[in-house]
């Protein structure tokens, strides 16, 4: 009771506002980050986008939910997730993507999966940022589709530079051999059905390298999943 009163006082002094419009979020809003109407108006990927994603990724299945354009409303959300310590924002994004992923899995009759693996950060980047945004998203997805998030399967052994300004070939070279699989987990996951999660997919280089690393040691069936897909 006391904690709730303190929370109400804090919200009164520092009312929650939308990351997109900076307008006050009403008491009945479903989340503390953007208004429900803004969530509904975020641009979604099209069927053609999803077909393009299938061509980009080497996974058995693929899924993304939102369309990411430079300097659009969703880019503001991603900025807050990556650079302002908003771990709970990542979980929220994972949950809204997870609801759509659940529909996608049912519609495509893909079947059940065994675990979720987030694309890992290098330990130096993890220390710098304090959290892995892909892990937060994976937790949100896991909350919706009732799967455990495994952070002990993949390790990032190269502290790669940002992929943002690199072309397709540069991204491939930058991320090559960046991951290794934890040998202690190989027997456990070798026949598993795995969802690999990242935040945004552009060329697919990062997700493909993570998938390739797992497939070097296992015959796992894999779904590559992101909250958003970069569009021109």
C-alpha positions, 0 to 999 in steps of 0.5 A, spaced: 500 500 500 505 504 501 509 503 495 503 504 491 502 511 494 509 513 493 508 511 486 502 515 485 505 521 488 511 520 483 507 519 477 503 526 479 510 530 480 513 526 474 507 524 469 509 519 464 509 521 457 510 518 450 517 517 447 513 519 440 509 525 441 511 527 449 504 527 450 501 525 457 499 518 457 493 517 461 491 512 467 488 507 462 493 507 457 496 499 457 503 501 457 508 507 460 512 508 453 507 510 448 499 511 447 495 505 445 493 509 439 500 510 437 502 503 438 496 501 433 499 507 428 506 504 428 507 501 421 507 494 420 511 489 415 507 487 409 507 480 406 512 482 401 517 484 407 516 478 410 517 474 403 524 478 403 525 476 410 525 469 408 530 470 402 535 474 407 535 469 412 538 462 412 533 460 418 527 455 417 522 460 419 522 467 420 518 473 423 518 480 424 513 485 426 514 492 425 517 496 419 523 501 421 524 507 417 530 512 419 527 518 423 520 515 424 516 514 430 519 507 431 526 509 431 525 514 437 523 507 441 529 504 438 533 510 441 530 509 448 531 502 448 538 502 446 541 508 449 537 510 455 537 504 459 530 502 458 530 495 459 522 494 460 521 498 454 524 492 450 520 487 454 514 491 452 516 491 445 517 483 445 510 482 448 507 486 442 511 482 437 510 476 441 502 476 440 503 477 433 508 471 433 503 467 436 498 468 431 504 467 425 506 460 428 498 458 428 497 461 421 503 457 418 502 451 422 509 451 424 508 448 431 511 449 438 518 451 439 523 449 445 527 455 447 528 462 445 536 465 444 537 472 444 543 474 439 548 476 445 552 482 446 560 482 447 561 482 454 565 489 453 559 492 450 554 489 455 558 492 461 558 499 457 550 498 456 548 494 462 543 490 458 542 486 452 536 489 448 535 483 444 535 479 451 529 484 454 525 483 447 526 475 448 523 476 455 517 479 452 516 474 447 517 469 452 512 472 456 507 471 451 509 464 448 511 461 454 518 459 453 524 460 457 530 465 454 537 461 454 543 466 455 548 460 456 548 457 449 551 463 444 557 467 446 559 473 442 567 473 442 568 479 438 567 486 440 565 488 433 564 495 430 557 498 429 553 495 423 549 501 422 554 505 417 556 499 413 554 496 407 552 489 406 559 486 404 561 490 410 556 487 415 558 480 413 565 481 414 564 485 420 560 480 424 563 473 421 566 468 426 563 473 432 559 468 435 561 461 438 556 456 441 557 453 449 559 446 448 556 444 454 549 446 451 550 442 445 547 435 447 541 439 450 539 443 444 542 439 438 535 437 436 531 443 439 526 447 435 529 454 437 527 462 436 533 466 435 531 474 437 534 480 435 532 487 435 532 490 428 534 486 422 537 490 416 541 485 411 540 479 416 548 478 417 548 478 424 542 473 425 545 469 419 551 469 423 548 467 429 544 461 426 550 459 422 554 458 429 548 454 432 548 449 425 555 448 425 554 443 431 547 442 431 541 440 427 536 445 430 530 447 427 530 455 427 526 461 427 529 468 426 525 473 429 526 481 430 521 486 433 522 490 426 525 490 419 529 496 416 525 499 410 527 504 405 
